[in-house]
Amino acid sequence: MAAKTSGNKEKVLHIHQTPNGREHVDIEMIPIFDDAGSLCYFIELLRPVPLASGVMSQQTMIGSSPAFARMLKSVT
């Protein structure tokens, strides 16, 4: 565990095997120290990364500028 060794916040992209298939999760480990500087515990933040999995997302894109409209037209 790099965060335990370094004592610094660390991030890693992890692939979870789930019943829905492979899901990518961004994991951030934040070490918490006591007043004496000893490591007490970690806060672990998990954020799904739907675009990395290659699975279609239900999220929609937002934008209305002419440049955004041209970009959408070029990729569809």
C-alpha positions in Angstrom: 0.0 0.0 0.0 1.8 3.1 -1.3 -0.1 5.5 1.0 0.9 3.6 4.1 4.6 3.6 3.0 4.7 7.2 1.8 2.3 8.8 4.3 0.9 10.8 1.4 -2.4 10.8 -0.4 -2.4 8.2 -3.2 -4.7 7.5 -6.1 -5.1 4.4 -8.3 -7.5 3.3 -11.0 -8.9 -0.1 -10.0 -10.9 -2.6 -12.1 -13.7 -4.4 -10.2 -15.2 -7.6 -11.5 -18.9 -7.3 -10.8 -22.1 -9.1 -12.0 -22.4 -6.3 -14.5 -18.9 -6.9 -15.9 -15.8 -4.9 -15.5 -16.2 -1.6 -13.7 -13.5 1.0 -13.3 -13.2 2.8 -10.0 -10.8 5.7 -9.0 -9.6 5.0 -5.5 -8.1 7.7 -3.4 -6.4 6.8 0.0 -5.9 9.7 2.4 -3.9 8.9 5.5 -5.0 10.5 8.8 -2.4 11.1 11.5 -2.8 11.8 15.2 -1.2 14.8 17.0 2.1 12.8 17.5 2.3 12.1 13.8 1.4 8.4 14.0 -0.8 7.0 11.3 -4.3 6.3 12.7 -6.4 5.3 9.7 -7.2 6.0 6.1 -10.1 7.7 4.4 -10.9 5.8 1.2 -12.7 7.6 -1.5 -14.2 5.5 -4.3 -15.4 7.2 -7.5 -16.8 5.3 -10.4 -15.2 6.0 -13.8 -18.0 5.1 -16.3 -16.1 6.3 -19.4 -13.1 4.1 -18.7 -15.1 1.0 -18.7 -16.2 1.3 -22.3 -19.8 0.7 -21.3 -22.4 3.2 -22.5 -23.5 5.6 -19.8 -26.8 7.1 -19.1 -25.2 10.5 -18.6 -25.9 13.2 -21.2 -23.6 16.0 -22.4 -24.5 19.6 -21.7 -23.7 22.5 -23.9 -25.2 25.0 -26.3 -22.3 27.0 -27.7 -21.7 26.9 -31.5 -18.3 25.2 -30.9 -20.0 22.5 -28.7 -22.6 21.9 -31.4 -19.9 21.5 -34.1 -18.0 19.1 -31.9 -21.1 17.0 -31.4 -21.9 17.0 -35.1 -18.4 15.8 -35.9 -18.6 12.8 -33.6 -22.1 11.6 -34.4 
